[in-house]
Amino acid sequence: MGVDRSVTVKLDEELRERLQALAKAQDRSPHWLLRKAIEQFVEREEKREALRQDTLKAWEVYQRDGLHATLEEVDAWLARLEAGEDAKAPECHK
């Protein structure tokens, strides 16, 4: 990793007090809690963005090729999987 750089975040008094109370209750520093919160937020948003990009790519492929499986076909497949069967995914078709 590179050099750590400080970032300033302005918090209103109420939120700052809540953060202090939570840090004290968890025997952690407010800095530690903020780092964890930001880390979790960034990881969640990266996953959300990856899903969004995958969805856009899938939509482009569908528009180009028209291949798909119907809701009924997928639902039946998922029901078989849930029942413990080793079922193959439905074939895509036009």
C-alpha positions in Angstrom: 0.0 0.0 0.0 1.0 3.6 -0.5 1.4 6.4 2.0 -1.6 6.9 4.3 -3.2 10.3 3.7 -5.6 12.0 6.0 -9.2 12.8 4.9 -11.3 15.3 6.8 -15.0 14.5 7.3 -17.1 17.1 9.0 -19.7 15.6 11.3 -22.4 17.5 13.1 -22.3 17.5 16.9 -25.0 14.8 17.3 -23.4 12.3 15.0 -20.0 13.0 16.5 -21.4 12.2 20.0 -23.1 9.1 18.7 -19.8 8.0 17.2 -17.9 8.7 20.4 -20.5 6.7 22.5 -20.3 3.7 20.1 -16.5 3.8 20.1 -16.5 3.8 23.9 -19.1 1.0 24.1 -17.1 -1.2 21.7 -13.7 -0.3 23.2 -12.5 1.1 19.9 -11.4 4.5 18.7 -13.7 6.6 16.6 -11.0 6.5 13.9 -11.2 2.7 13.8 -15.0 2.8 13.5 -14.8 5.3 10.7 -12.2 3.3 8.8 -14.3 0.1 9.1 -17.4 1.9 8.0 -15.8 3.4 5.0 -14.1 0.1 4.1 -17.4 -1.8 4.3 -19.1 1.0 2.2 -16.5 0.9 -0.5 -16.5 -2.9 -0.7 -20.4 -2.9 -0.9 -20.4 -0.2 -3.6 -17.7 -2.0 -5.6 -19.8 -5.1 -5.7 -22.9 -3.1 -6.6 -21.0 -1.5 -9.5 -19.7 -4.8 -10.7 -23.2 -6.2 -10.7 -24.4 -3.1 -12.6 -21.7 -3.6 -15.2 -22.5 -7.3 -15.5 -26.2 -6.5 -16.0 -25.4 -3.9 -18.7 -23.2 -6.4 -20.5 -25.9 -9.1 -20.3 -28.5 -6.7 -21.6 -26.2 -5.8 -24.6 -25.7 -9.5 -25.3 -29.5 -10.2 -25.1 -30.3 -7.2 -27.4 -27.7 -8.5 -29.9 -28.5 -12.3 -29.8 -32.0 -12.5 -28.3 -31.1 -15.6 -26.4 -33.0 -16.1 -23.1 -34.7 -18.5 -20.7 -38.2 -17.8 -19.6 -39.2 -17.1 -16.0 -41.1 -20.4 -15.9 -38.0 -22.3 -17.1 -35.7 -20.7 -14.6 -38.2 -21.0 -11.8 -38.7 -24.7 -12.5 -34.9 -25.2 -12.6 -34.5 -23.4 -9.2 -37.2 -25.5 -7.7 -35.4 -28.7 -8.7 -32.1 -27.3 -7.2 -33.9 -26.4 -4.0 -35.4 -29.9 -3.9 -31.8 -31.3 -3.9 -31.7 -32.4 -7.6 -28.5 -32.0 -9.6 -30.4 -30.1 -12.4 -28.8 -28.5 -15.4 -29.7 -24.8 -16.1 -32.3 -24.4 -18.8 -31.0 -23.9 -22.4 -31.1 -20.4 -23.7 -33.3 -19.9 -26.9 -34.8 -17.2 -29.0 
